[in-house]
Amino acid sequence: MNVLEEQIDTIKRDPNNFLFVFDSDGEILGTVTLNICIQALHGTRPYGVVENIIVHENHQSKNIGQQLLQYVEEYCRSINCHRIMLLSNSTRERAHRFFEREGYDGSVSKGFKKYL
């Protein structure tokens, strides 16, 4: 990973991009990135794209990821998002089961990426 402090500052200033952090006593235990995207197909309703759901390996299975995704969903509902999307590496089957438990349906779309 290559986390740049100035990039975090850029995210902080952007009204449509968020880095949500789960901390306990000042220790960061998890993060999630949310990008809000405008579109033309659903009136004025935007949609959210979730990326980089990370929970510290010593704190997995403690509902941290669940709480982060719940916060994302609450925020997206508060701004009337049409949907929330996320991509996950096709080999991360444990993560896929987690996303499905949280209400994400991996059978409705097929994701594609092109790295530049």
The first five atom37 places (N, CA, C, CB, O) and aatype in JSON, in Angstrom:
{
  "aatype": [12, 2, 19, 10, 6, 6, 5, 9, 3, 16, 9, 11, 1, 3, 14, 2, 2, 13, 10, 13, 19, 13, 3, 15, 3, 7, 6, 9, 10, 7, 16, 19, 16, 10, 2, 9, 4, 9, 5, 0, 10, 8, 7, 16, 1, 14, 18, 7, 19, 19, 6, 2, 9, 9, 19, 8, 6, 2, 8, 5, 15, 11, 2, 9, 7, 5, 5, 10, 10, 5, 18, 19, 6, 6, 18, 4, 1, 15, 9, 2, 4, 8, 1, 9, 12, 10, 10, 15, 2, 15, 16, 1, 6, 1, 0, 8, 1, 13, 13, 6, 1, 6, 7, 18, 3, 7, 15, 19, 15, 11, 7, 13, 11, 11, 18, 10],
  "atom_mask": [
    [1, 1, 1, 1, 1],
    [1, 1, 1, 1, 1],
    [1, 1, 1, 1, 1],
    [1, 1, 1, 1, 1],
    [1, 1, 1, 1, 1],
    [1, 1, 1, 1, 1],
    [1, 1, 1, 1, 1],
    [1, 1, 1, 1, 1],
    [1, 1, 1, 1, 1],
    [1, 1, 1, 1, 1],
    [1, 1, 1, 1, 1],
    [1, 1, 1, 1, 1],
    [1, 1, 1, 1, 1],
    [1, 1, 1, 1, 1],
    [1, 1, 1, 1, 1],
    [1, 1, 1, 1, 1],
    [1, 1, 1, 1, 1],
    [1, 1, 1, 1, 1],
    [1, 1, 1, 1, 1],
    [1, 1, 1, 1, 1],
    [1, 1, 1, 1, 1],
    [1, 1, 1, 1, 1],
    [1, 1, 1, 1, 1],
    [1, 1, 1, 1, 1],
    [1, 1, 1, 1, 1],
    [1, 1, 1, 0, 1],
    [1, 1, 1, 1, 1],
    [1, 1, 1, 1, 1],
    [1, 1, 1, 1, 1],
    [1, 1, 1, 0, 1],
    [1, 1, 1, 1, 1],
    [1, 1, 1, 1, 1],
    [1, 1, 1, 1, 1],
    [1, 1, 1, 1, 1],
    [1, 1, 1, 1, 1],
    [1, 1, 1, 1, 1],
    [1, 1, 1, 1, 1],
    [1, 1, 1, 1, 1],
    [1, 1, 1, 1, 1],
    [1, 1, 1, 1, 1],
    [1, 1, 1, 1, 1],
    [1, 1, 1, 1, 1],
    [1, 1, 1, 0, 1],
    [1, 1, 1, 1, 1],
    [1, 1, 1, 1, 1],
    [1, 1, 1, 1, 1],
    [1, 1, 1, 1, 1],
    [1, 1, 1, 0, 1],
    [1, 1, 1, 1, 1],
    [1, 1, 1, 1, 1],
    [1, 1, 1, 1, 1],
    [1, 1, 1, 1, 1],
    [1, 1, 1, 1, 1],
    [1, 1, 1, 1, 1],
    [1, 1, 1, 1, 1],
    [1, 1, 1, 1, 1],
    [1, 1, 1, 1, 1],
    [1, 1, 1, 1, 1],
    [1, 1, 1, 1, 1],
    [1, 1, 1, 1, 1],
    [1, 1, 1, 1, 1],
    [1, 1, 1, 1, 1],
    [1, 1, 1, 1, 1],
    [1, 1, 1, 1, 1],
    [1, 1, 1, 0, 1],
    [1, 1, 1, 1, 1],
    [1, 1, 1, 1, 1],
    [1, 1, 1, 1, 1],
    [1, 1, 1, 1, 1],
    [1, 1, 1, 1, 1],
    [1, 1, 1, 1, 1],
    [1, 1, 1, 1, 1],
    [1, 1, 1, 1, 1],
    [1, 1, 1, 1, 1],
    [1, 1, 1, 1, 1],
    [1, 1, 1, 1, 1],
    [1, 1, 1, 1, 1],
    [1, 1, 1, 1, 1],
    [1, 1, 1, 1, 1],
    [1, 1, 1, 1, 1],
    [1, 1, 1, 1, 1],
    [1, 1, 1, 1, 1],
    [1, 1, 1, 1, 1],
    [1, 1, 1, 1, 1],
    [1, 1, 1, 1, 1],
    [1, 1, 1, 1, 1],
    [1, 1, 1, 1, 1],
    [1, 1, 1, 1, 1],
    [1, 1, 1, 1, 1],
    [1, 1, 1, 1, 1],
    [1, 1, 1, 1, 1],
    [1, 1, 1, 1, 1],
    [1, 1, 1, 1, 1],
    [1, 1, 1, 1, 1],
    [1, 1, 1, 1, 1],
    [1, 1, 1, 1, 1],
    [1, 1, 1, 1, 1],
    [1, 1, 1, 1, 1],
    [1, 1, 1, 1, 1],
    [1, 1, 1, 1, 1],
    [1, 1, 1, 1, 1],
    [1, 1, 1, 1, 1],
    [1, 1, 1, 0, 1],
    [1, 1, 1, 1, 1],
    [1, 1, 1, 1, 1],
    [1, 1, 1, 0, 1],
    [1, 1, 1, 1, 1],
    [1, 1, 1, 1, 1],
    [1, 1, 1, 1, 1],
    [1, 1, 1, 1, 1],
    [1, 1, 1, 0, 1],
    [1, 1, 1, 1, 1],
    [1, 1, 1, 1, 1],
    [1, 1, 1, 1, 1],
    [1, 1, 1, 1, 1],
    [1, 1, 1, 1, 1]
  ],
  "atom_positions": [
    [[0.84, -1.18, 0.0], [0.0, 0.0, 0.0], [0.88, 1.24, 0.0], [-0.95, 0.0, 1.21], [2.01, 1.24, 0.49]],
    [[0.33, 2.28, -0.55], [1.05, 3.54, -0.62], [0.08, 4.65, -0.21], [1.62, 3.79, -2.07], [-0.49, 5.34, -1.06]],
    [[-0.1, 4.83, 1.1], [-1.03, 5.83, 1.62], [-0.28, 7.15, 1.77], [-1.64, 5.37, 2.99], [0.72, 7.23, 2.48]],
    [[-0.78, 8.17, 1.1], [-0.17, 9.49, 1.14], [-1.05, 10.43, 1.97], [0.03, 10.05, -0.29], [-2.25, 10.53, 1.74]],
    [[-0.44, 11.1, 2.92], [-1.17, 12.03, 3.79], [-1.88, 13.11, 2.97], [-0.21, 12.67, 4.79], [-3.01, 13.49, 3.29]],
    [[-1.22, 13.61, 1.92], [-1.85, 14.65, 1.11], [-3.07, 14.12, 0.35], [-0.83, 15.22, 0.12], [-3.99, 14.88, 0.06]],
    [[-3.09, 12.84, 0.05], [-4.26, 12.25, -0.61], [-5.43, 12.16, 0.38], [-3.92, 10.84, -1.19], [-6.58, 12.38, 0.0]],
    [[-5.13, 11.85, 1.62], [-6.17, 11.84, 2.65], [-6.74, 13.25, 2.82], [-5.61, 11.31, 4.0], [-7.95, 13.41, 2.97]],
    [[-5.88, 14.25, 2.78], [-6.35, 15.64, 2.86], [-7.24, 15.98, 1.67], [-5.16, 16.6, 2.91], [-8.24, 16.68, 1.84]],
    [[-6.91, 15.51, 0.48], [-7.73, 15.74, -0.71], [-9.11, 15.12, -0.52], [-7.05, 15.17, -1.97], [-10.12, 15.74, -0.86]],
    [[-9.15, 13.9, 0.0], [-10.44, 13.24, 0.25], [-11.25, 14.05, 1.25], [-10.22, 11.79, 0.78], [-12.46, 14.22, 1.07]],
    [[-10.61, 14.55, 2.3], [-11.31, 15.34, 3.32], [-11.99, 16.57, 2.73], [-10.34, 15.77, 4.41], [-13.06, 16.97, 3.18]],
    [[-11.37, 17.17, 1.72], [-11.92, 18.4, 1.12], [-12.99, 18.13, 0.07], [-10.81, 19.21, 0.5], [-13.74, 19.04, -0.29]],
    [[-13.07, 16.92, -0.44], [-14.01, 16.6, -1.51], [-15.36, 16.22, -0.93], [-13.45, 15.45, -2.39], [-15.43, 15.29, -0.12]],
    [[-16.44, 16.91, -1.3], [-17.75, 16.63, -0.71], [-18.37, 15.3, -1.16], [-18.68, 17.74, -1.05], [-19.39, 14.89, -0.6]],
    [[-17.78, 14.63, -2.14], [-18.35, 13.38, -2.64], [-17.48, 12.16, -2.39], [-18.61, 13.5, -4.11], [-17.79, 11.07, -2.87]],
    [[-16.41, 12.33, -1.65], [-15.51, 11.22, -1.36], [-15.21, 11.2, 0.12], [-14.21, 11.32, -2.18], [-14.95, 12.24, 0.74]],
    [[-15.25, 10.0, 0.69], [-15.11, 9.86, 2.14], [-14.19, 8.71, 2.49], [-16.48, 9.66, 2.79], [-14.18, 7.67, 1.82]],
    [[-13.42, 8.9, 3.53], [-12.65, 7.83, 4.14], [-13.17, 7.72, 5.57], [-11.08, 8.1, 4.08], [-12.82, 8.54, 6.43]],
    [[-14.0, 6.71, 5.82], [-14.55, 6.52, 7.16], [-13.6, 5.63, 7.94], [-15.97, 5.9, 7.1], [-13.07, 4.65, 7.42]],
    [[-13.39, 5.98, 9.2], [-12.41, 5.3, 10.04], [-13.1, 4.79, 11.29], [-11.24, 6.25, 10.4], [-13.89, 5.5, 11.92]],
    [[-12.8, 3.55, 11.64], [-13.25, 2.97, 12.9], [-12.05, 2.96, 13.83], [-13.86, 1.53, 12.71], [-11.04, 2.32, 13.54]],
    [[-12.17, 3.68, 14.95], [-11.04, 3.68, 15.87], [-11.51, 3.33, 17.28], [-10.32, 5.06, 15.86], [-12.68, 3.52, 17.63]],
    [[-10.59, 2.83, 18.06], [-10.84, 2.5, 19.45], [-9.69, 3.04, 20.26], [-11.01, 0.96, 19.65], [-8.55, 2.61, 20.11]],
    [[-9.99, 3.99, 21.12], [-8.97, 4.64, 21.95], [-7.82, 5.19, 21.12], [-8.42, 3.65, 22.98], [-6.65, 5.09, 21.5]],
    [[-8.17, 5.78, 19.97], [-7.16, 6.41, 19.11], [-6.44, 5.46, 18.18], [0.0, 0.0, 0.0], [-5.62, 5.91, 17.37]],
    [[-6.72, 4.17, 18.26], [-6.09, 3.18, 17.37], [-7.03, 2.89, 16.21], [-5.73, 1.86, 18.14], [-8.18, 2.52, 16.42]],
    [[-6.55, 3.05, 14.99], [-7.37, 2.77, 13.81], [-7.47, 1.26, 13.63], [-6.78, 3.44, 12.54], [-6.47, 0.57, 13.46]],
    [[-8.71, 0.76, 13.67], [-8.95, -0.67, 13.52], [-9.55, -1.03, 12.17], [-9.86, -1.16, 14.62], [-9.48, -2.19, 11.75]],
    [[-10.13, -0.05, 11.47], [-10.73, -0.32, 10.18], [-11.02, 0.95, 9.42], [0.0, 0.0, 0.0], [-11.18, 2.02, 10.0]],
    [[-11.1, 0.81, 8.09], [-11.43, 1.94, 7.23], [-12.27, 1.46, 6.06], [-10.14, 2.66, 6.73], [-12.27, 0.28, 5.71]],
    [[-12.98, 2.38, 5.47], [-13.71, 2.13, 4.23], [-13.75, 3.43, 3.44], [-15.16, 1.58, 4.52], [-13.9, 4.51, 4.02]],
    [[-13.62, 3.33, 2.14], [-13.72, 4.49, 1.26], [-15.1, 4.46, 0.59], [-12.58, 4.49, 0.19], [-15.54, 3.42, 0.1]],
    [[-15.76, 5.61, 0.57], [-17.05, 5.76, -0.11], [-16.95, 6.91, -1.09], [-18.21, 6.01, 0.91], [-16.53, 8.01, -0.74]],
    [[-17.33, 6.64, -2.32], [-17.39, 7.67, -3.36], [-18.85, 7.82, -3.77], [-16.49, 7.31, -4.6], [-19.52, 6.83, -4.08]],
    [[-19.33, 9.04, -3.77], [-20.7, 9.33, -4.19], [-20.66, 9.8, -5.64], [-21.37, 10.41, -3.26], [-19.95, 10.74, -5.99]],
    [[-21.43, 9.12, -6.48], [-21.44, 9.4, -7.92], [-22.8, 9.91, -8.35], [-21.06, 8.13, -8.72], [-23.83, 9.33, -7.99]],
    [[-22.81, 10.99, -9.13], [-24.07, 11.48, -9.68], [-24.34, 10.74, -10.98], [-24.02, 13.03, -9.92], [-23.42, 10.21, -11.62]],
    [[-25.59, 10.7, -11.36], [-25.99, 9.99, -12.57], [-27.21, 10.65, -13.18], [-26.27, 8.5, -12.28], [-27.82, 11.53, -12.58]],
    [[-27.56, 10.23, -14.38], [-28.71, 10.81, -15.08], [-29.91, 9.86, -15.13], [-28.32, 11.19, -16.48], [-31.01, 10.29, -15.49]],
    [[-29.73, 8.6, -14.78], [-30.8, 7.62, -14.97], [-31.86, 7.6, -13.88], [-30.21, 6.29, -15.08], [-32.97, 7.12, -14.12]],
    [[-31.57, 8.08, -12.71], [-32.5, 7.99, -11.59], [-32.79, 9.36, -11.0], [-31.95, 7.05, -10.51], [-32.69, 9.57, -9.79]],
    [[-33.14, 10.28, -11.87], [-33.44, 11.63, -11.42], [-32.21, 12.26, -10.79], [0.0, 0.0, 0.0], [-31.14, 12.31, -11.39]],
    [[-32.39, 12.74, -9.57], [-31.27, 13.38, -8.88], [-30.61, 12.44, -7.87], [-31.75, 14.64, -8.16], [-29.76, 12.86, -7.09]],
    [[-30.99, 11.16, -7.89], [-30.47, 10.21, -6.91], [-29.07, 9.74, -7.3], [-31.42, 9.0, -6.77], [-28.89, 9.18, -8.39]],
    [[-28.08, 9.96, -6.45], [-26.74, 9.47, -6.72], [-26.62, 7.99, -6.33], [-25.69, 10.31, -5.95], [-27.6, 7.38, -5.88]],
    [[-25.45, 7.44, -6.49], [-25.18, 6.1, -5.97], [-23.81, 6.11, -5.3], [-25.23, 5.02, -7.11], [-22.98, 6.98, -5.57]],
    [[-23.6, 5.14, -4.43], [-22.33, 5.05, -3.71], [-21.5, 3.9, -4.22], [0.0, 0.0, 0.0], [-22.02, 2.85, -4.6]],
    [[-20.19, 4.11, -4.22], [-19.24, 3.05, -4.56], [-18.32, 2.87, -3.36], [-18.42, 3.39, -5.87], [-17.67, 3.82, -2.91]],
    [[-18.29, 1.66, -2.85], [-17.48, 1.33, -1.68], [-16.2, 0.65, -2.16], [-18.26, 0.41, -0.69], [-16.23, -0.23, -3.02]],
    [[-15.1, 1.07, -1.59], [-13.8, 0.48, -1.9], [-13.0, 0.36, -0.62], [-13.03, 1.33, -2.95], [-13.3, 1.0, 0.39]],
    [[-12.0, -0.46, -0.67], [-10.96, -0.54, 0.37], [-11.53, -0.73, 1.77], [-10.12, 0.71, 0.35], [-11.23, 0.04, 2.69]],
    [[-12.36, -1.76, 1.92], [-12.83, -2.12, 3.25], [-11.69, -2.89, 3.92], [-14.17, -2.98, 3.19], [-11.35, -4.0, 3.53]],
    [[-11.11, -2.27, 4.93], [-9.94, -2.85, 5.58], [-10.19, -2.92, 7.08], [-8.65, -2.03, 5.27], [-10.55, -1.91, 7.69]],
    [[-10.02, -4.09, 7.65], [-10.09, -4.27, 9.1], [-8.77, -4.9, 9.54], [-11.33, -5.14, 9.53], [-8.33, -5.89, 8.97]],
    [[-8.16, -4.31, 10.56], [-6.89, -4.81, 11.08], [-7.02, -6.31, 11.35], [-6.48, -4.05, 12.37], [-8.01, -6.77, 11.93]],
    [[-6.01, -7.06, 10.94], [-6.09, -8.53, 11.02], [-6.31, -9.03, 12.45], [-4.82, -9.13, 10.47], [-6.9, -10.1, 12.63]],
    [[-5.87, -8.31, 13.46], [-6.08, -8.73, 14.85], [-7.47, -8.4, 15.36], [-5.05, -8.08, 15.74], [-7.82, -8.78, 16.48]],
    [[-8.27, -7.71, 14.55], [-9.6, -7.28, 15.0], [-10.7, -7.74, 14.05], [-9.64, -5.77, 15.14], [-11.82, -7.22, 14.11]],
    [[-10.41, -8.69, 13.18], [-11.44, -9.2, 12.3], [-12.42, -10.07, 13.09], [-10.81, -10.0, 11.12], [-12.07, -10.59, 14.16]],
    [[-13.61, -10.23, 12.58], [-14.7, -10.98, 13.22], [-15.16, -10.33, 14.52], [-14.25, -12.42, 13.5], [-15.63, -11.02, 15.43]],
    [[-15.01, -9.01, 14.62], [-15.49, -8.26, 15.78], [-16.54, -7.22, 15.38], [-14.31, -7.58, 16.49], [-16.76, -6.25, 16.12]],
    [[-17.16, -7.41, 14.24], [-18.23, -6.53, 13.73], [-17.75, -5.15, 13.31], [-19.29, -6.38, 14.77], [-18.57, -4.25, 13.14]],
    [[-16.47, -4.95, 13.14], [-15.96, -3.65, 12.72], [-16.34, -3.39, 11.26], [-14.42, -3.58, 12.89], [-16.83, -2.3, 10.94]],
    [[-16.12, -4.36, 10.39], [-16.52, -4.21, 8.99], [-18.01, -3.99, 8.87], [0.0, 0.0, 0.0], [-18.47, -3.18, 8.07]],
    [[-18.78, -4.71, 9.66], [-20.23, -4.56, 9.65], [-20.62, -3.14, 10.06], [-20.89, -5.58, 10.6], [-21.48, -2.53, 9.42]],
    [[-20.01, -2.62, 11.1], [-20.34, -1.26, 11.55], [-19.94, -0.22, 10.5], [-19.64, -0.96, 12.87], [-20.65, 0.76, 10.3]],
    [[-18.81, -0.43, 9.84], [-18.4, 0.5, 8.78], [-19.41, 0.49, 7.64], [-17.0, 0.13, 8.26], [-19.82, 1.55, 7.17]],
    [[-19.82, -0.71, 7.2], [-20.8, -0.79, 6.11], [-22.16, -0.25, 6.53], [-20.95, -2.24, 5.63], [-22.85, 0.35, 5.71]],
    [[-22.55, -0.43, 7.78], [-23.81, 0.13, 8.25], [-23.76, 1.66, 8.23], [-24.12, -0.36, 9.67], [-24.75, 2.31, 7.89]],
    [[-22.6, 2.21, 8.59], [-22.45, 3.67, 8.55], [-22.55, 4.17, 7.12], [-21.1, 4.09, 9.18], [-23.2, 5.18, 6.85]],
    [[-21.89, 3.46, 6.2], [-21.97, 3.81, 4.78], [-23.43, 3.79, 4.32], [-21.12, 2.83, 3.92], [-23.88, 4.72, 3.66]],
    [[-24.16, 2.74, 4.68], [-25.55, 2.63, 4.25], [-26.4, 3.75, 4.84], [-26.13, 1.27, 4.66], [-27.23, 4.33, 4.14]],
    [[-26.2, 4.05, 6.11], [-26.95, 5.15, 6.74], [-26.68, 6.47, 6.02], [-26.6, 5.27, 8.23], [-27.59, 7.25, 5.75]],
    [[-25.41, 6.72, 5.72], [-25.07, 7.95, 5.02], [-25.72, 7.98, 3.63], [-23.55, 8.11, 4.91], [-26.31, 8.98, 3.24]],
    [[-25.6, 6.88, 2.9], [-26.18, 6.83, 1.56], [-27.69, 7.02, 1.59], [-25.83, 5.51, 0.87], [-28.25, 7.69, 0.73]],
    [[-28.35, 6.44, 2.56], [-29.8, 6.65, 2.7], [-30.1, 8.12, 3.0], [-30.36, 5.75, 3.82], [-31.09, 8.66, 2.5]],
    [[-29.25, 8.75, 3.81], [-29.51, 10.14, 4.2], [-29.42, 11.11, 3.03], [-28.54, 10.56, 5.28], [-30.01, 12.19, 3.07]],
    [[-28.69, 10.74, 1.99], [-28.59, 11.61, 0.81], [-29.37, 11.02, -0.37], [-27.12, 11.81, 0.41], [-29.21, 11.46, -1.51]],
    [[-30.23, 10.03, -0.09], [-31.16, 9.46, -1.07], [-30.46, 8.74, -2.21], [-32.03, 10.54, -1.62], [-30.87, 8.85, -3.37]],
    [[-29.41, 8.0, -1.9], [-28.74, 7.21, -2.94], [-29.68, 6.14, -3.49], [-27.45, 6.55, -2.38], [-30.53, 5.6, -2.78]],
    [[-29.5, 5.85, -4.77], [-30.27, 4.81, -5.44], [-29.76, 3.41, -5.08], [-30.22, 5.01, -6.96], [-30.54, 2.48, -4.93]],
    [[-28.44, 3.27, -4.95], [-27.84, 1.98, -4.64], [-26.42, 2.19, -4.12], [-27.84, 1.06, -5.88], [-25.85, 3.28, -4.21]],
    [[-25.88, 1.12, -3.58], [-24.48, 1.08, -3.17], [-23.84, -0.09, -3.9], [-24.32, 0.95, -1.6], [-24.39, -1.19, -3.94]],
    [[-22.69, 0.15, -4.47], [-21.97, -0.92, -5.19], [-20.61, -1.11, -4.55], [-21.83, -0.57, -6.7], [-20.04, -0.19, -3.97]],
    [[-20.11, -2.33, -4.67], [-18.74, -2.58, -4.27], [-18.18, -3.69, -5.14], [-18.65, -2.95, -2.79], [-18.91, -4.53, -5.66]],
    [[-16.88, -3.69, -5.27], [-16.16, -4.74, -5.97], [-15.27, -5.45, -4.98], [-15.33, -4.17, -7.16], [-14.81, -4.86, -4.0]],
    [[-15.04, -6.72, -5.22], [-14.16, -7.49, -4.37], [-13.36, -8.44, -5.25], [-14.95, -8.26, -3.27], [-13.87, -8.95, -6.25]],
    [[-12.14, -8.67, -4.87], [-11.31, -9.63, -5.61], [-12.04, -10.96, -5.68], [-9.91, -9.8, -4.94], [-12.58, -11.42, -4.68]],
    [[-12.07, -11.56, -6.85], [-12.86, -12.77, -7.08], [-12.43, -13.95, -6.21], [-12.78, -13.16, -8.52], [-13.18, -14.91, -6.07]],
    [[-11.25, -13.9, -5.63], [-10.77, -15.02, -4.81], [-11.08, -14.85, -3.32], [-9.27, -15.19, -4.99], [-10.81, -15.76, -2.53]],
    [[-11.63, -13.73, -2.92], [-11.87, -13.45, -1.5], [-13.23, -13.99, -1.05], [-11.78, -11.94, -1.23], [-14.14, -13.21, -0.73]],
    [[-13.36, -15.29, -1.02], [-14.65, -15.92, -0.75], [-15.17, -15.61, 0.65], [-14.52, -17.42, -0.91], [-16.38, -15.46, 0.83]],
    [[-14.3, -15.51, 1.64], [-14.75, -15.16, 3.0], [-15.36, -13.75, 3.0], [-13.56, -15.24, 4.01], [-16.4, -13.52, 3.62]],
    [[-14.71, -12.83, 2.3], [-15.25, -11.47, 2.2], [-16.58, -11.48, 1.47], [-14.26, -10.55, 1.47], [-17.49, -10.74, 1.84]],
    [[-16.71, -12.31, 0.45], [-17.97, -12.37, -0.3], [-19.12, -12.83, 0.61], [-17.83, -13.32, -1.51], [-20.22, -12.29, 0.54]],
    [[-18.85, -13.82, 1.45], [-19.89, -14.28, 2.38], [-20.28, -13.14, 3.34], [-19.4, -15.51, 3.19], [-21.46, -12.97, 3.66]],
    [[-19.29, -12.38, 3.78], [-19.56, -11.23, 4.65], [-20.44, -10.21, 3.93], [-18.23, -10.57, 5.11], [-21.43, -9.75, 4.5]],
    [[-20.1, -9.86, 2.69], [-20.89, -8.88, 1.95], [-22.32, -9.37, 1.76], [-20.24, -8.59, 0.59], [-23.27, -8.59, 1.88]],
    [[-22.48, -10.65, 1.48], [-23.82, -11.21, 1.31], [-24.61, -11.14, 2.61], [-23.75, -12.66, 0.82], [-25.8, -10.83, 2.59]],
    [[-23.97, -11.41, 3.75], [-24.65, -11.28, 5.04], [-25.09, -9.84, 5.29], [-23.73, -11.75, 6.18], [-26.08, -9.61, 5.99]],
    [[-24.37, -8.89, 4.72], [-24.7, -7.48, 4.89], [-25.7, -6.97, 3.85], [-23.44, -6.65, 4.83], [-26.01, -5.78, 3.81]],
    [[-26.21, -7.89, 3.02], [-27.26, -7.52, 2.08], [-26.81, -7.23, 0.66], [0.0, 0.0, 0.0], [-27.63, -6.84, -0.17]],
    [[-25.54, -7.41, 0.36], [-25.04, -7.19, -0.99], [-25.21, -8.47, -1.79], [-23.53, -6.73, -0.98], [-24.9, -9.56, -1.31]],
    [[-25.7, -8.34, -3.01], [-25.99, -9.49, -3.85], [-24.94, -9.59, -4.96], [-27.42, -9.39, -4.45], [-24.92, -8.77, -5.87]],
    [[-24.1, -10.59, -4.88], [-23.05, -10.78, -5.87], [-23.52, -11.39, -7.17], [0.0, 0.0, 0.0], [-22.72, -11.56, -8.1]],
    [[-24.81, -11.74, -7.26], [-25.3, -12.38, -8.48], [-25.97, -11.41, -9.45], [-26.27, -13.48, -8.13], [-26.31, -11.81, -10.56]],
    [[-26.17, -10.16, -9.07], [-26.93, -9.24, -9.92], [-26.07, -8.52, -10.96], [-27.62, -8.23, -9.06], [-26.6, -7.99, -11.94]],
    [[-24.78, -8.49, -10.74], [-23.89, -7.78, -11.67], [-22.59, -8.55, -11.8], [-23.62, -6.34, -11.2], [-22.24, -9.39, -10.97]],
    [[-21.89, -8.24, -12.84], [-20.54, -8.78, -13.02], [-19.61, -7.58, -13.12], [-20.44, -9.71, -14.3], [-19.82, -6.69, -13.94]],
    [[-18.59, -7.57, -12.3], [-17.68, -6.44, -12.27], [-16.51, -6.62, -13.23], [0.0, 0.0, 0.0], [-16.04, -7.74, -13.46]],
    [[-16.05, -5.52, -13.77], [-14.89, -5.52, -14.66], [-13.96, -4.38, -14.22], [-15.33, -5.35, -16.17], [-14.41, -3.33, -13.77]],
    [[-12.67, -4.61, -14.36], [-11.67, -3.59, -14.05], [-10.66, -3.54, -15.19], [-10.97, -3.89, -12.7], [-10.34, -4.55, -15.81]],
    [[-10.19, -2.37, -15.43], [-9.07, -2.19, -16.36], [-8.07, -1.3, -15.66], [-9.54, -1.56, -17.74], [-8.34, -0.12, -15.43]],
    [[-6.93, -1.86, -15.31], [-5.92, -1.08, -14.62], [-5.12, -0.27, -15.62], [-5.0, -1.98, -13.81], [-4.76, -0.77, -16.69]],
    [[-4.84, 0.95, -15.27], [-4.08, 1.85, -16.15], [-2.74, 2.18, -15.55], [-4.87, 3.14, -16.4], [-1.96, 2.92, -16.15]]
  ]
}
